[in-house]
Amino acid sequence: MEVDPFNNPLAPAGPIFMPEYRNAKTAEAKKLSSTASEVFGRGTEARNTADRYVRITVFLATVLLLTATSQRFEI
């Protein structure tokens, strides 16, 4: 196969379009993508834990406020 895209219409437009072409950064990109997905999952789990903690804290603070308020009234 003659690689002369200016004179041969069947020639690939550039080296990136040839079947032998391998991008050196593709494997690294796949590895980094999987690492990023893992870190994102851990971050999501941490956010859910923090949300539960805040929800419980607000609930307990509300209970303490209502308890303290109820002690001010005489039955």
PDB file of N, CA, C, O and CB in Angstrom:
ATOM      1  N   MET A   1       0.848  -1.172   0.000  1.00  0.00           N
ATOM      2  CA  MET A   1       0.000   0.000   0.000  1.00  0.00           C
ATOM      3  C   MET A   1       0.897   1.239   0.000  1.00  0.00           C
ATOM      4  O   MET A   1       1.767   1.392   0.857  1.00  0.00           O
ATOM      5  CB  MET A   1      -0.966  -0.005   1.224  1.00  0.00           C
ATOM      6  N   GLU A   2       0.676   2.082  -0.936  1.00  0.00           N
ATOM      7  CA  GLU A   2       1.447   3.310  -1.033  1.00  0.00           C
ATOM      8  C   GLU A   2       0.819   4.367  -0.125  1.00  0.00           C
ATOM      9  O   GLU A   2      -0.381   4.631  -0.188  1.00  0.00           O
ATOM     10  CB  GLU A   2       1.514   3.810  -2.503  1.00  0.00           C
ATOM     11  N   VAL A   3       1.653   4.956   0.713  1.00  0.00           N
ATOM     12  CA  VAL A   3       1.151   5.951   1.649  1.00  0.00           C
ATOM     13  C   VAL A   3       1.490   7.331   1.099  1.00  0.00           C
ATOM     14  O   VAL A   3       2.511   7.927   1.443  1.00  0.00           O
ATOM     15  CB  VAL A   3       1.754   5.747   3.078  1.00  0.00           C
ATOM     16  N   ASP A   4       0.623   7.812   0.253  1.00  0.00           N
ATOM     17  CA  ASP A   4       0.782   9.138  -0.341  1.00  0.00           C
ATOM     18  C   ASP A   4      -0.616   9.726  -0.501  1.00  0.00           C
ATOM     19  O   ASP A   4      -1.193   9.644  -1.585  1.00  0.00           O
ATOM     20  CB  ASP A   4       1.547   9.074  -1.727  1.00  0.00           C
ATOM     21  N   PRO A   5      -1.167  10.311   0.546  1.00  0.00           N
ATOM     22  CA  PRO A   5      -2.551  10.757   0.500  1.00  0.00           C
ATOM     23  C   PRO A   5      -2.812  11.862  -0.514  1.00  0.00           C
ATOM     24  O   PRO A   5      -3.962  12.085  -0.893  1.00  0.00           O
ATOM     25  CB  PRO A   5      -2.963  11.224   1.847  1.00  0.00           C
ATOM     26  N   PHE A   6      -1.754  12.569  -0.968  1.00  0.00           N
ATOM     27  CA  PHE A   6      -1.971  13.633  -1.946  1.00  0.00           C
ATOM     28  C   PHE A   6      -2.182  13.075  -3.357  1.00  0.00           C
ATOM     29  O   PHE A   6      -2.860  13.692  -4.178  1.00  0.00           O
ATOM     30  CB  PHE A   6      -0.788  14.596  -1.940  1.00  0.00           C
ATOM     31  N   ASN A   7      -1.598  11.904  -3.631  1.00  0.00           N
ATOM     32  CA  ASN A   7      -1.710  11.332  -4.975  1.00  0.00           C
ATOM     33  C   ASN A   7      -2.525  10.042  -5.018  1.00  0.00           C
ATOM     34  O   ASN A   7      -3.007   9.667  -6.086  1.00  0.00           O
ATOM     35  CB  ASN A   7      -0.338  11.071  -5.527  1.00  0.00           C
ATOM     36  N   ASN A   8      -2.691   9.353  -3.890  1.00  0.00           N
ATOM     37  CA  ASN A   8      -3.417   8.100  -3.842  1.00  0.00           C
ATOM     38  C   ASN A   8      -4.691   8.304  -3.012  1.00  0.00           C
ATOM     39  O   ASN A   8      -4.604   8.509  -1.801  1.00  0.00           O
ATOM     40  CB  ASN A   8      -2.529   6.962  -3.248  1.00  0.00           C
ATOM     41  N   PRO A   9      -5.869   8.253  -3.644  1.00  0.00           N
ATOM     42  CA  PRO A   9      -7.104   8.491  -2.895  1.00  0.00           C
ATOM     43  C   PRO A   9      -7.434   7.364  -1.909  1.00  0.00           C
ATOM     44  O   PRO A   9      -8.246   7.566  -1.006  1.00  0.00           O
ATOM     45  CB  PRO A   9      -8.256   8.670  -3.859  1.00  0.00           C
ATOM     46  N   LEU A  10      -6.824   6.186  -2.063  1.00  0.00           N
ATOM     47  CA  LEU A  10      -7.078   5.079  -1.151  1.00  0.00           C
ATOM     48  C   LEU A  10      -6.144   5.084   0.062  1.00  0.00           C
ATOM     49  O   LEU A  10      -6.331   4.301   0.993  1.00  0.00           O
ATOM     50  CB  LEU A  10      -6.943   3.770  -1.890  1.00  0.00           C
ATOM     51  N   ALA A  11      -5.160   5.947   0.052  1.00  0.00           N
ATOM     52  CA  ALA A  11      -4.201   6.021   1.150  1.00  0.00           C
ATOM     53  C   ALA A  11      -4.864   6.667   2.366  1.00  0.00           C
ATOM     54  O   ALA A  11      -5.743   7.517   2.223  1.00  0.00           O
ATOM     55  CB  ALA A  11      -2.937   6.818   0.726  1.00  0.00           C
ATOM     56  N   PRO A  12      -4.435   6.259   3.567  1.00  0.00           N
ATOM     57  CA  PRO A  12      -4.995   6.897   4.760  1.00  0.00           C
ATOM     58  C   PRO A  12      -4.599   8.368   4.825  1.00  0.00           C
ATOM     59  O   PRO A  12      -3.547   8.769   4.327  1.00  0.00           O
ATOM     60  CB  PRO A  12      -4.529   6.167   6.030  1.00  0.00           C
ATOM     61  N   ALA A  13      -5.450   9.146   5.439  1.00  0.00           N
ATOM     62  CA  ALA A  13      -5.220  10.592   5.492  1.00  0.00           C
ATOM     63  C   ALA A  13      -4.014  10.971   6.345  1.00  0.00           C
ATOM     64  O   ALA A  13      -3.462  12.059   6.184  1.00  0.00           O
ATOM     65  CB  ALA A  13      -6.449  11.286   6.027  1.00  0.00           C
ATOM     66  N   GLY A  14      -3.610  10.110   7.227  1.00  0.00           N
ATOM     67  CA  GLY A  14      -2.468  10.391   8.082  1.00  0.00           C
ATOM     68  C   GLY A  14      -2.112   9.155   8.880  1.00  0.00           C
ATOM     69  O   GLY A  14      -2.821   8.152   8.801  1.00  0.00           O
ATOM     70  N   PRO A  15      -1.042   9.198   9.640  1.00  0.00           N
ATOM     71  CA  PRO A  15      -0.612   8.012  10.378  1.00  0.00           C
ATOM     72  C   PRO A  15      -1.609   7.591  11.447  1.00  0.00           C
ATOM     73  O   PRO A  15      -1.641   6.422  11.832  1.00  0.00           O
ATOM     74  CB  PRO A  15       0.729   8.265  11.014  1.00  0.00           C
ATOM     75  N   ILE A  16      -2.409   8.505  11.923  1.00  0.00           N
ATOM     76  CA  ILE A  16      -3.369   8.168  12.967  1.00  0.00           C
ATOM     77  C   ILE A  16      -4.478   7.248  12.439  1.00  0.00           C
ATOM     78  O   ILE A  16      -5.135   6.560  13.221  1.00  0.00           O
ATOM     79  CB  ILE A  16      -3.977   9.444  13.549  1.00  0.00           C
ATOM     80  N   PHE A  17      -4.685   7.234  11.136  1.00  0.00           N
ATOM     81  CA  PHE A  17      -5.734   6.425  10.523  1.00  0.00           C
ATOM     82  C   PHE A  17      -5.235   5.065  10.043  1.00  0.00           C
ATOM     83  O   PHE A  17      -5.999   4.296   9.459  1.00  0.00           O
ATOM     84  CB  PHE A  17      -6.340   7.173   9.367  1.00  0.00           C
ATOM     85  N   MET A  18      -3.980   4.767  10.282  1.00  0.00           N
ATOM     86  CA  MET A  18      -3.421   3.482   9.873  1.00  0.00           C
ATOM     87  C   MET A  18      -3.664   2.440  10.954  1.00  0.00           C
ATOM     88  O   MET A  18      -3.629   2.773  12.138  1.00  0.00           O
ATOM     89  CB  MET A  18      -1.914   3.610   9.579  1.00  0.00           C
ATOM     90  N   PRO A  19      -3.913   1.172  10.574  1.00  0.00           N
ATOM     91  CA  PRO A  19      -4.188   0.139  11.578  1.00  0.00           C
ATOM     92  C   PRO A  19      -2.999  -0.152  12.498  1.00  0.00           C
ATOM     93  O   PRO A  19      -3.188  -0.664  13.602  1.00  0.00           O
ATOM     94  CB  PRO A  19      -4.603  -1.134  10.888  1.00  0.00           C
ATOM     95  N   GLU A  20      -1.803   0.161  12.068  1.00  0.00           N
ATOM     96  CA  GLU A  20      -0.617  -0.095  12.884  1.00  0.00           C
ATOM     97  C   GLU A  20      -0.422   0.955  13.974  1.00  0.00           C
ATOM     98  O   GLU A  20       0.381   0.765  14.888  1.00  0.00           O
ATOM     99  CB  GLU A  20       0.613  -0.146  12.003  1.00  0.00           C
ATOM    100  N   TYR A  21      -1.150   2.052  13.877  1.00  0.00           N
ATOM    101  CA  TYR A  21      -0.957   3.169  14.802  1.00  0.00           C
ATOM    102  C   TYR A  21      -1.445   2.801  16.197  1.00  0.00           C
ATOM    103  O   TYR A  21      -2.557   2.301  16.362  1.00  0.00           O
ATOM    104  CB  TYR A  21      -1.689   4.422  14.297  1.00  0.00           C
ATOM    105  N   ARG A  22      -0.615   3.049  17.190  1.00  0.00           N
ATOM    106  CA  ARG A  22      -0.979   2.838  18.591  1.00  0.00           C
ATOM    107  C   ARG A  22      -0.624   4.113  19.351  1.00  0.00           C
ATOM    108  O   ARG A  22       0.510   4.589  19.303  1.00  0.00           O
ATOM    109  CB  ARG A  22      -0.243   1.579  19.203  1.00  0.00           C
ATOM    110  N   ASN A  23      -1.599   4.643  20.038  1.00  0.00           N
ATOM    111  CA  ASN A  23      -1.363   5.841  20.837  1.00  0.00           C
ATOM    112  C   ASN A  23      -0.721   5.412  22.153  1.00  0.00           C
ATOM    113  O   ASN A  23      -1.252   4.556  22.860  1.00  0.00           O
ATOM    114  CB  ASN A  23      -2.694   6.635  21.086  1.00  0.00           C
ATOM    115  N   ALA A  24       0.404   6.001  22.471  1.00  0.00           N
ATOM    116  CA  ALA A  24       1.153   5.617  23.667  1.00  0.00           C
ATOM    117  C   ALA A  24       0.421   5.987  24.954  1.00  0.00           C
ATOM    118  O   ALA A  24       0.657   5.370  25.993  1.00  0.00           O
ATOM    119  CB  ALA A  24       2.522   6.271  23.654  1.00  0.00           C
ATOM    120  N   LYS A  25      -0.445   6.963  24.904  1.00  0.00           N
ATOM    121  CA  LYS A  25      -1.115   7.433  26.111  1.00  0.00           C
ATOM    122  C   LYS A  25      -2.477   6.760  26.335  1.00  0.00           C
ATOM    123  O   LYS A  25      -3.128   7.045  27.340  1.00  0.00           O
ATOM    124  CB  LYS A  25      -1.294   8.935  26.039  1.00  0.00           C
ATOM    125  N   THR A  26      -2.924   5.886  25.440  1.00  0.00           N
ATOM    126  CA  THR A  26      -4.237   5.258  25.585  1.00  0.00           C
ATOM    127  C   THR A  26      -4.307   4.375  26.828  1.00  0.00           C
ATOM    128  O   THR A  26      -5.274   4.454  27.585  1.00  0.00           O
ATOM    129  CB  THR A  26      -4.565   4.433  24.345  1.00  0.00           C
ATOM    130  N   ALA A  27      -3.308   3.548  27.044  1.00  0.00           N
ATOM    131  CA  ALA A  27      -3.299   2.667  28.222  1.00  0.00           C
ATOM    132  C   ALA A  27      -3.260   3.485  29.504  1.00  0.00           C
ATOM    133  O   ALA A  27      -3.951   3.162  30.470  1.00  0.00           O
ATOM    134  CB  ALA A  27      -2.096   1.704  28.174  1.00  0.00           C
ATOM    135  N   GLU A  28      -2.467   4.526  29.515  1.00  0.00           N
ATOM    136  CA  GLU A  28      -2.386   5.385  30.702  1.00  0.00           C
ATOM    137  C   GLU A  28      -3.719   6.092  30.941  1.00  0.00           C
ATOM    138  O   GLU A  28      -4.147   6.247  32.085  1.00  0.00           O
ATOM    139  CB  GLU A  28      -1.251   6.423  30.546  1.00  0.00           C
ATOM    140  N   ALA A  29      -4.368   6.517  29.867  1.00  0.00           N
ATOM    141  CA  ALA A  29      -5.664   7.180  30.000  1.00  0.00           C
ATOM    142  C   ALA A  29      -6.710   6.228  30.571  1.00  0.00           C
ATOM    143  O   ALA A  29      -7.517   6.635  31.406  1.00  0.00           O
ATOM    144  CB  ALA A  29      -6.128   7.722  28.644  1.00  0.00           C
ATOM    145  N   LYS A  30      -6.711   4.976  30.139  1.00  0.00           N
ATOM    146  CA  LYS A  30      -7.655   3.993  30.673  1.00  0.00           C
ATOM    147  C   LYS A  30      -7.400   3.748  32.155  1.00  0.00           C
ATOM    148  O   LYS A  30      -8.339   3.648  32.944  1.00  0.00           O
ATOM    149  CB  LYS A  30      -7.558   2.672  29.895  1.00  0.00           C
ATOM    150  N   LYS A  31      -6.132   3.652  32.528  1.00  0.00           N
ATOM    151  CA  LYS A  31      -5.771   3.426  33.928  1.00  0.00           C
ATOM    152  C   LYS A  31      -6.201   4.612  34.784  1.00  0.00           C
ATOM    153  O   LYS A  31      -6.779   4.430  35.856  1.00  0.00           O
ATOM    154  CB  LYS A  31      -4.253   3.187  34.068  1.00  0.00           C
ATOM    155  N   LEU A  32      -5.920   5.825  34.314  1.00  0.00           N
ATOM    156  CA  LEU A  32      -6.293   7.017  35.070  1.00  0.00           C
ATOM    157  C   LEU A  32      -7.817   7.166  35.159  1.00  0.00           C
ATOM    158  O   LEU A  32      -8.342   7.636  36.169  1.00  0.00           O
ATOM    159  CB  LEU A  32      -5.678   8.267  34.426  1.00  0.00           C
ATOM    160  N   SER A  33      -8.505   6.770  34.116  1.00  0.00           N
ATOM    161  CA  SER A  33      -9.965   6.839  34.125  1.00  0.00           C
ATOM    162  C   SER A  33     -10.551   5.892  35.167  1.00  0.00           C
ATOM    163  O   SER A  33     -11.482   6.256  35.885  1.00  0.00           O
ATOM    164  CB  SER A  33     -10.525   6.507  32.738  1.00  0.00           C
ATOM    165  N   SER A  34     -10.012   4.688  35.251  1.00  0.00           N
ATOM    166  CA  SER A  34     -10.523   3.744  36.254  1.00  0.00           C
ATOM    167  C   SER A  34     -10.173   4.219  37.667  1.00  0.00           C
ATOM    168  O   SER A  34     -10.972   4.056  38.589  1.00  0.00           O
ATOM    169  CB  SER A  34      -9.948   2.327  36.009  1.00  0.00           C
ATOM    170  N   THR A  35      -8.991   4.802  37.840  1.00  0.00           N
ATOM    171  CA  THR A  35      -8.607   5.350  39.144  1.00  0.00           C
ATOM    172  C   THR A  35      -9.531   6.501  39.527  1.00  0.00           C
ATOM    173  O   THR A  35      -9.951   6.611  40.679  1.00  0.00           O
ATOM    174  CB  THR A  35      -7.138   5.827  39.125  1.00  0.00           C
ATOM    175  N   ALA A  36      -9.847   7.360  38.556  1.00  0.00           N
ATOM    176  CA  ALA A  36     -10.746   8.488  38.820  1.00  0.00           C
ATOM    177  C   ALA A  36     -12.132   7.994  39.200  1.00  0.00           C
ATOM    178  O   ALA A  36     -12.770   8.564  40.085  1.00  0.00           O
ATOM    179  CB  ALA A  36     -10.833   9.409  37.596  1.00  0.00           C
ATOM    180  N   SER A  37     -12.604   6.948  38.545  1.00  0.00           N
ATOM    181  CA  SER A  37     -13.920   6.395  38.889  1.00  0.00           C
ATOM    182  C   SER A  37     -13.924   5.847  40.311  1.00  0.00           C
ATOM    183  O   SER A  37     -14.895   6.021  41.047  1.00  0.00           O
ATOM    184  CB  SER A  37     -14.317   5.288  37.897  1.00  0.00           C
ATOM    185  N   GLU A  38     -12.845   5.189  40.690  1.00  0.00           N
ATOM    186  CA  GLU A  38     -12.743   4.643  42.050  1.00  0.00           C
ATOM    187  C   GLU A  38     -12.726   5.759  43.083  1.00  0.00           C
ATOM    188  O   GLU A  38     -13.418   5.672  44.098  1.00  0.00           O
ATOM    189  CB  GLU A  38     -11.481   3.779  42.191  1.00  0.00           C
ATOM    190  N   VAL A  39     -11.953   6.797  42.841  1.00  0.00           N
ATOM    191  CA  VAL A  39     -11.863   7.922  43.775  1.00  0.00           C
ATOM    192  C   VAL A  39     -13.208   8.641  43.858  1.00  0.00           C
ATOM    193  O   VAL A  39     -13.624   9.063  44.938  1.00  0.00           O
ATOM    194  CB  VAL A  39     -10.749   8.907  43.341  1.00  0.00           C
ATOM    195  N   PHE A  40     -13.884   8.781  42.724  1.00  0.00           N
ATOM    196  CA  PHE A  40     -15.202   9.413  42.718  1.00  0.00           C
ATOM    197  C   PHE A  40     -16.190   8.604  43.558  1.00  0.00           C
ATOM    198  O   PHE A  40     -16.992   9.175  44.297  1.00  0.00           O
ATOM    199  CB  PHE A  40     -15.723   9.559  41.275  1.00  0.00           C
ATOM    200  N   GLY A  41     -16.131   7.289  43.447  1.00  0.00           N
ATOM    201  CA  GLY A  41     -17.002   6.425  44.250  1.00  0.00           C
ATOM    202  C   GLY A  41     -16.736   6.574  45.738  1.00  0.00           C
ATOM    203  O   GLY A  41     -17.668   6.621  46.540  1.00  0.00           O
ATOM    204  N   ARG A  42     -15.464   6.648  46.103  1.00  0.00           N
ATOM    205  CA  ARG A  42     -15.126   6.845  47.519  1.00  0.00           C
ATOM    206  C   ARG A  42     -15.600   8.206  48.010  1.00  0.00           C
ATOM    207  O   ARG A  42     -16.057   8.337  49.146  1.00  0.00           O
ATOM    208  CB  ARG A  42     -13.611   6.708  47.735  1.00  0.00           C
ATOM    209  N   GLY A  43     -15.491   9.216  47.157  1.00  0.00           N
ATOM    210  CA  GLY A  43     -15.965  10.556  47.524  1.00  0.00           C
ATOM    211  C   GLY A  43     -17.471  10.586  47.716  1.00  0.00           C
ATOM    212  O   GLY A  43     -17.974  11.234  48.633  1.00  0.00           O
ATOM    213  N   THR A  44     -18.186   9.885  46.854  1.00  0.00           N
ATOM    214  CA  THR A  44     -19.640   9.812  46.986  1.00  0.00           C
ATOM    215  C   THR A  44     -20.036   9.124  48.281  1.00  0.00           C
ATOM    216  O   THR A  44     -20.962   9.558  48.966  1.00  0.00           O
ATOM    217  CB  THR A  44     -20.249   9.075  45.795  1.00  0.00           C
ATOM    218  N   GLU A  45     -19.331   8.052  48.615  1.00  0.00           N
ATOM    219  CA  GLU A  45     -19.599   7.340  49.868  1.00  0.00           C
ATOM    220  C   GLU A  45     -19.308   8.240  51.069  1.00  0.00           C
ATOM    221  O   GLU A  45     -20.067   8.237  52.038  1.00  0.00           O
ATOM    222  CB  GLU A  45     -18.752   6.050  49.949  1.00  0.00           C
ATOM    223  N   ALA A  46     -18.229   9.000  51.017  1.00  0.00           N
ATOM    224  CA  ALA A  46     -17.883   9.914  52.111  1.00  0.00           C
ATOM    225  C   ALA A  46     -18.928  11.014  52.249  1.00  0.00           C
ATOM    226  O   ALA A  46     -19.279  11.399  53.364  1.00  0.00           O
ATOM    227  CB  ALA A  46     -16.493  10.532  51.880  1.00  0.00           C
ATOM    228  N   ARG A  47     -19.424  11.519  51.132  1.00  0.00           N
ATOM    229  CA  ARG A  47     -20.463  12.547  51.169  1.00  0.00           C
ATOM    230  C   ARG A  47     -21.729  12.003  51.811  1.00  0.00           C
ATOM    231  O   ARG A  47     -22.368  12.695  52.604  1.00  0.00           O
ATOM    232  CB  ARG A  47     -20.765  13.065  49.755  1.00  0.00           C
ATOM    233  N   ASN A  48     -22.103  10.759  51.474  1.00  0.00           N
ATOM    234  CA  ASN A  48     -23.288  10.156  52.077  1.00  0.00           C
ATOM    235  C   ASN A  48     -23.114   9.983  53.581  1.00  0.00           C
ATOM    236  O   ASN A  48     -24.057  10.197  54.343  1.00  0.00           O
ATOM    237  CB  ASN A  48     -23.587   8.808  51.425  1.00  0.00           C
ATOM    238  N   THR A  49     -21.917   9.597  54.012  1.00  0.00           N
ATOM    239  CA  THR A  49     -21.641   9.470  55.447  1.00  0.00           C
ATOM    240  C   THR A  49     -21.761  10.825  56.133  1.00  0.00           C
ATOM    241  O   THR A  49     -22.341  10.923  57.214  1.00  0.00           O
ATOM    242  CB  THR A  49     -20.237   8.876  55.681  1.00  0.00           C
ATOM    243  N   ALA A  50     -21.222  11.859  55.523  1.00  0.00           N
ATOM    244  CA  ALA A  50     -21.298  13.202  56.097  1.00  0.00           C
ATOM    245  C   ALA A  50     -22.740  13.681  56.161  1.00  0.00           C
ATOM    246  O   ALA A  50     -23.137  14.303  57.147  1.00  0.00           O
ATOM    247  CB  ALA A  50     -20.452  14.186  55.280  1.00  0.00           C
ATOM    248  N   ASP A  51     -23.529  13.406  55.132  1.00  0.00           N
ATOM    249  CA  ASP A  51     -24.939  13.802  55.139  1.00  0.00           C
ATOM    250  C   ASP A  51     -25.700  13.116  56.270  1.00  0.00           C
ATOM    251  O   ASP A  51     -26.514  13.744  56.947  1.00  0.00           O
ATOM    252  CB  ASP A  51     -25.592  13.472  53.792  1.00  0.00           C
ATOM    253  N   ARG A  52     -25.435  11.826  56.473  1.00  0.00           N
ATOM    254  CA  ARG A  52     -26.095  11.104  57.568  1.00  0.00           C
ATOM    255  C   ARG A  52     -25.683  11.686  58.917  1.00  0.00           C
ATOM    256  O   ARG A  52     -26.520  11.839  59.807  1.00  0.00           O
ATOM    257  CB  ARG A  52     -25.754   9.599  57.512  1.00  0.00           C
ATOM    258  N   TYR A  53     -24.395  12.010  59.075  1.00  0.00           N
ATOM    259  CA  TYR A  53     -23.899  12.580  60.321  1.00  0.00           C
ATOM    260  C   TYR A  53     -24.586  13.912  60.614  1.00  0.00           C
ATOM    261  O   TYR A  53     -25.029  14.150  61.737  1.00  0.00           O
ATOM    262  CB  TYR A  53     -22.378  12.767  60.257  1.00  0.00           C
ATOM    263  N   VAL A  54     -24.674  14.781  59.600  1.00  0.00           N
ATOM    264  CA  VAL A  54     -25.314  16.081  59.798  1.00  0.00           C
ATOM    265  C   VAL A  54     -26.790  15.905  60.129  1.00  0.00           C
ATOM    266  O   VAL A  54     -27.312  16.595  61.005  1.00  0.00           O
ATOM    267  CB  VAL A  54     -25.151  16.962  58.548  1.00  0.00           C
ATOM    268  N   ARG A  55     -27.469  14.992  59.443  1.00  0.00           N
ATOM    269  CA  ARG A  55     -28.890  14.750  59.693  1.00  0.00           C
ATOM    270  C   ARG A  55     -29.117  14.289  61.136  1.00  0.00           C
ATOM    271  O   ARG A  55     -30.031  14.771  61.805  1.00  0.00           O
ATOM    272  CB  ARG A  55     -29.437  13.699  58.706  1.00  0.00           C
ATOM    273  N   ILE A  56     -28.292  13.363  61.613  1.00  0.00           N
ATOM    274  CA  ILE A  56     -28.417  12.873  62.991  1.00  0.00           C
ATOM    275  C   ILE A  56     -28.116  13.982  63.986  1.00  0.00           C
ATOM    276  O   ILE A  56     -28.804  14.107  65.000  1.00  0.00           O
ATOM    277  CB  ILE A  56     -27.477  11.681  63.231  1.00  0.00           C
ATOM    278  N   THR A  57     -27.091  14.792  63.709  1.00  0.00           N
ATOM    279  CA  THR A  57     -26.725  15.881  64.603  1.00  0.00           C
ATOM    280  C   THR A  57     -27.849  16.906  64.719  1.00  0.00           C
ATOM    281  O   THR A  57     -28.163  17.366  65.817  1.00  0.00           O
ATOM    282  CB  THR A  57     -25.449  16.556  64.117  1.00  0.00           C
ATOM    283  N   VAL A  58     -28.452  17.264  63.591  1.00  0.00           N
ATOM    284  CA  VAL A  58     -29.560  18.225  63.611  1.00  0.00           C
ATOM    285  C   VAL A  58     -30.755  17.636  64.363  1.00  0.00           C
ATOM    286  O   VAL A  58     -31.414  18.337  65.130  1.00  0.00           O
ATOM    287  CB  VAL A  58     -29.972  18.618  62.166  1.00  0.00           C
ATOM    288  N   PHE A  59     -31.029  16.368  64.148  1.00  0.00           N
ATOM    289  CA  PHE A  59     -32.138  15.720  64.854  1.00  0.00           C
ATOM    290  C   PHE A  59     -31.907  15.744  66.366  1.00  0.00           C
ATOM    291  O   PHE A  59     -32.810  16.095  67.125  1.00  0.00           O
ATOM    292  CB  PHE A  59     -32.314  14.268  64.366  1.00  0.00           C
ATOM    293  N   LEU A  60     -30.701  15.372  66.806  1.00  0.00           N
ATOM    294  CA  LEU A  60     -30.406  15.366  68.239  1.00  0.00           C
ATOM    295  C   LEU A  60     -30.425  16.780  68.824  1.00  0.00           C
ATOM    296  O   LEU A  60     -30.863  16.962  69.960  1.00  0.00           O
ATOM    297  CB  LEU A  60     -29.045  14.714  68.493  1.00  0.00           C
ATOM    298  N   ALA A  61     -29.966  17.765  68.088  1.00  0.00           N
ATOM    299  CA  ALA A  61     -30.015  19.149  68.562  1.00  0.00           C
ATOM    300  C   ALA A  61     -31.466  19.607  68.702  1.00  0.00           C
ATOM    301  O   ALA A  61     -31.794  20.335  69.639  1.00  0.00           O
ATOM    302  CB  ALA A  61     -29.244  20.085  67.597  1.00  0.00           C
ATOM    303  N   THR A  62     -32.328  19.193  67.794  1.00  0.00           N
ATOM    304  CA  THR A  62     -33.745  19.532  67.882  1.00  0.00           C
ATOM    305  C   THR A  62     -34.377  18.890  69.112  1.00  0.00           C
ATOM    306  O   THR A  62     -35.168  19.521  69.813  1.00  0.00           O
ATOM    307  CB  THR A  62     -34.483  19.089  66.611  1.00  0.00           C
ATOM    308  N   VAL A  63     -34.025  17.639  69.367  1.00  0.00           N
ATOM    309  CA  VAL A  63     -34.541  16.956  70.563  1.00  0.00           C
ATOM    310  C   VAL A  63     -34.082  17.676  71.821  1.00  0.00           C
ATOM    311  O   VAL A  63     -34.878  17.868  72.741  1.00  0.00           O
ATOM    312  CB  VAL A  63     -34.079  15.481  70.595  1.00  0.00           C
ATOM    313  N   LEU A  64     -32.819  18.078  71.882  1.00  0.00           N
ATOM    314  CA  LEU A  64     -32.323  18.803  73.050  1.00  0.00           C
ATOM    315  C   LEU A  64     -33.026  20.150  73.212  1.00  0.00           C
ATOM    316  O   LEU A  64     -33.345  20.551  74.331  1.00  0.00           O
ATOM    317  CB  LEU A  64     -30.812  19.011  72.940  1.00  0.00           C
ATOM    318  N   LEU A  65     -33.266  20.846  72.113  1.00  0.00           N
ATOM    319  CA  LEU A  65     -33.966  22.123  72.171  1.00  0.00           C
ATOM    320  C   LEU A  65     -35.386  21.933  72.686  1.00  0.00           C
ATOM    321  O   LEU A  65     -35.836  22.685  73.550  1.00  0.00           O
ATOM    322  CB  LEU A  65     -33.984  22.790  70.792  1.00  0.00           C
ATOM    323  N   LEU A  66     -36.086  20.950  72.171  1.00  0.00           N
ATOM    324  CA  LEU A  66     -37.459  20.705  72.624  1.00  0.00           C
ATOM    325  C   LEU A  66     -37.490  20.272  74.085  1.00  0.00           C
ATOM    326  O   LEU A  66     -38.388  20.661  74.831  1.00  0.00           O
ATOM    327  CB  LEU A  66     -38.127  19.640  71.749  1.00  0.00           C
ATOM    328  N   THR A  67     -36.516  19.471  74.491  1.00  0.00           N
ATOM    329  CA  THR A  67     -36.449  19.041  75.891  1.00  0.00           C
ATOM    330  C   THR A  67     -36.204  20.240  76.804  1.00  0.00           C
ATOM    331  O   THR A  67     -36.867  20.378  77.832  1.00  0.00           O
ATOM    332  CB  THR A  67     -35.336  17.985  76.086  1.00  0.00           C
ATOM    333  N   ALA A  68     -35.268  21.102  76.442  1.00  0.00           N
ATOM    334  CA  ALA A  68     -34.968  22.280  77.257  1.00  0.00           C
ATOM    335  C   ALA A  68     -36.152  23.230  77.285  1.00  0.00           C
ATOM    336  O   ALA A  68     -36.433  23.834  78.320  1.00  0.00           O
ATOM    337  CB  ALA A  68     -33.727  23.003  76.726  1.00  0.00           C
ATOM    338  N   THR A  69     -36.849  23.373  76.166  1.00  0.00           N
ATOM    339  CA  THR A  69     -38.009  24.256  76.099  1.00  0.00           C
ATOM    340  C   THR A  69     -39.146  23.718  76.948  1.00  0.00           C
ATOM    341  O   THR A  69     -39.824  24.478  77.640  1.00  0.00           O
ATOM    342  CB  THR A  69     -38.468  24.429  74.653  1.00  0.00           C
ATOM    343  N   SER A  70     -39.355  22.414  76.896  1.00  0.00           N
ATOM    344  CA  SER A  70     -40.467  21.827  77.645  1.00  0.00           C
ATOM    345  C   SER A  70     -40.242  21.931  79.145  1.00  0.00           C
ATOM    346  O   SER A  70     -41.215  21.916  79.898  1.00  0.00           O
ATOM    347  CB  SER A  70     -40.660  20.367  77.250  1.00  0.00           C
ATOM    348  N   GLN A  71     -39.026  22.034  79.601  1.00  0.00           N
ATOM    349  CA  GLN A  71     -38.753  22.148  81.024  1.00  0.00           C
ATOM    350  C   GLN A  71     -39.098  23.544  81.567  1.00  0.00           C
ATOM    351  O   GLN A  71     -39.179  23.723  82.782  1.00  0.00           O
ATOM    352  CB  GLN A  71     -37.289  21.831  81.293  1.00  0.00           C
ATOM    353  N   ARG A  72     -39.299  24.517  80.700  1.00  0.00           N
ATOM    354  CA  ARG A  72     -39.629  25.877  81.104  1.00  0.00           C
ATOM    355  C   ARG A  72     -41.111  26.031  81.439  1.00  0.00           C
ATOM    356  O   ARG A  72     -41.494  26.970  82.136  1.00  0.00           O
ATOM    357  CB  ARG A  72     -39.244  26.852  80.008  1.00  0.00           C
ATOM    358  N   PHE A  73     -41.938  25.123  80.953  1.00  0.00           N
ATOM    359  CA  PHE A  73     -43.370  25.227  81.176  1.00  0.00           C
ATOM    360  C   PHE A  73     -43.788  24.364  82.346  1.00  0.00           C
ATOM    361  O   PHE A  73     -43.272  23.265  82.545  1.00  0.00           O
ATOM    362  CB  PHE A  73     -44.141  24.831  79.925  1.00  0.00           C
ATOM    363  N   GLU A  74     -44.731  24.880  83.117  1.00  0.00           N
ATOM    364  CA  GLU A  74     -45.278  24.100  84.214  1.00  0.00           C
ATOM    365  C   GLU A  74     -46.582  23.456  83.765  1.00  0.00           C
ATOM    366  O   GLU A  74     -47.387  24.091  83.084  1.00  0.00           O
ATOM    367  CB  GLU A  74     -45.500  24.982  85.468  1.00  0.00           C
ATOM    368  N   ILE A  75     -46.786  22.243  84.129  1.00  0.00           N
ATOM    369  CA  ILE A  75     -48.018  21.542  83.737  1.00  0.00           C
ATOM    370  C   ILE A  75     -49.073  21.739  84.801  1.00  0.00           C
ATOM    371  O   ILE A  75     -50.186  21.231  84.668  1.00  0.00           O
ATOM    372  CB  ILE A  75     -47.757  20.032  83.512  1.00  0.00           C
TER     373      ILE A  75
END
